């Protein structure tokens, strides 16, 4: 039998080999700075990649619709795991009694970690690298993510809630889009005989034009088509509304041509924000509609 002290010494040696030397405060700060710089460079490179082709751009819009992340973090996720659908850190997965598959590589993003004061007296935000994991990396047979499916009733209630424009049905429609916003009349016109998908898809798009018209004084439908239809696409994807016409993505290279990386990121942020402004109103409308239904059920059951 092996000497007990020999066995103990071997185990101690293995433990010592596995131990990482403790970093000093300065070394740790440098390590974090280097990781941050790497992620900033990765996001910058991915910004150019996103607008390099219609396919990449549409893939990025799909990712925006699934993740509630900043543009920078969405770019980082796309660079590492573009098919991601639901991201949480290890602590949150474990809190739900779900565990990461052995050997899975974490996805690095940047998390706010307090403020700092600049030399001019203004304040900025510090960011620290953080690892998150996708639902596809979790060891479970449980379905963790289900793609949204269009709910006709919810979408009608949400889209028309607190509308700032009128809606009018037209029995005859002389060409053009079967759902169309007129800024002069402050009205969305829609043709008769549309399928629920056509109607809701059209309303989602046109309400994005309405929101753009409210926020910007230089509204021009043709000039701003790419911007608004990008937002409308994200909005539809978020609520599971199929989009038949995605030809707008073919204009991506021309639209972003000559822009600096920071300007591209800013523009992507504006596109995301426009979608979120419409989405917030839709969510309020759906919530209010459900509240009213609950009140009606309670009244009936009394």
Beta strands, then each sheet from edge to edge (+ up, - down):
strand 1: 87-88
strand 2: 107-117
strand 3: 123-134
strand 4: 166-170
strand 5: 179-182
strand 6: 187-191
sheet 1: 1+ 3- 2+
sheet 2: 4+ 6+ 5-
end
